Amino acid sequence: MHKHFSHIYVEEGIKEHKRTREILTKFKSSEIVYINHYKDVFNRRGQKFRTQKFSPKIILANRSDHFFYPGSHFSPNFNHPHFYYNMMALNCLYDCSYCYLQGLFSSANLVFFVNWEDYFRETDQFLEKNHSLYLALSYDTDLLATESFFPATKAWIEYAKERPSLELEIRTKSNQFSAIQSLIPIPNVILAWTISPENISREIEKKAPPLLSRLNSLQQAIHLGWKVRICIDPILRVKNWKEEYAQLVDVLAEKITLAKLYDISIGTFRMNSEFLGKIQSMRTDEALLYYPFARQSGIASYSASENEEMITFLRDCLKRRVAEEKIQVSY
């Protein structure tokens, strides 16, 4: 196998773009391959997602349309009338067994769109027309994890500073808060960390930082005055799941200033049934994907009674530590 990012594919149209040049300076030993369009590489037939995951490549591209999309019903909208997400990048550095991206994309290579100004322009036009926007940035990727060479998180926070009607959620499993800690916290940005019990994370969230490392980052963010959301999502019905999630809540109480959290979002495993079928065909090594899920209206999840049991259990554990109104539920 080649090492990670041994090759970087660059669209001809953006090879002189300032952001392209800045990114390439971070990968001086990588071989540069010029291409016409990112889909020529990213969408080509016959790719093996699992094989590529061991040696992913970078693709630098220009996005010409669809700068944001209505938020999926799989994700909580926090009761905002204009809930959208954008795609600054495709795919993730991490390798979580339950990740839907394995079923969405045929390639494990990472695409980064360098024309941020076009995203900002389209967002301005949306705000002018609709007067508010809740925008999830880190939807089909983990932006903070790539901040060292693709500093889009910082750019969006600076952009949001002058636009109070824009609310940003930046979700991550990263421990790289240090990359943005010099910024002044602003009230319309939520930094949201997804966490899992340590035993589950170690086995299932491959390449992602350990639980305590994530908690250290989010506690730093709390200390500096950021709005911080904790996302315990998906809750997974693994062996001894009650003990695992009860222990997770105990760890949170010990390591985090829970009273200063913005909120806690919880939700059970759910996925597009077609995506799950594709993932099962390539991941026979992962038992959690072969649970006898209920399938209804194109969604695979636990049964209604199982979902209710899991949500009720975790919510009750949390209610002993945080105010009930801070607990947001989706499943």
BELVEN-V125146 format. One line per field, one symbol per residue. psi: psi as a letter, one per 40 degrees, with the letter a starting at -180 (. if undefined). burial: # if it has 24 or more other ideal C-beta (glycine too) atoms within 12 Angstrom, else .. Layout:
BEGIN
psi->???
burial->???
END
This chain:
BEGIN
psi->hiihfdihhhhdeedeidddddddeegdeihhhhididddddeiieihdddddegiiihhihheigeiihiieeiieffhdghiiigdihiidighdeheddedieieihhhhegddddddddddddddeeihhhhdgdfagdddeddegfddddddddddegeehhhhhiieiffdddeeeihiiefhhhhhhiiidddddddgieiiidddddddddddddeeihhhhhghihhgihfddddddddddddddeigddeidihhiiihiihdddddddddegeehddeeigiihhfehhaiiddddddddddddddddedihdeehhhh.
burial->...##.#####..##.#.##..##..#..#.#.##..#..##......##.##..########...##..#..#####.#.###################################.###.##..##.....###############.#########.##..#.#############.###.#.##.###########.##.#########.##########...#############..#..##..##.##..##.#..############..##.###.##..#.##.#.#.....####...##..##.###.##..##...######
END
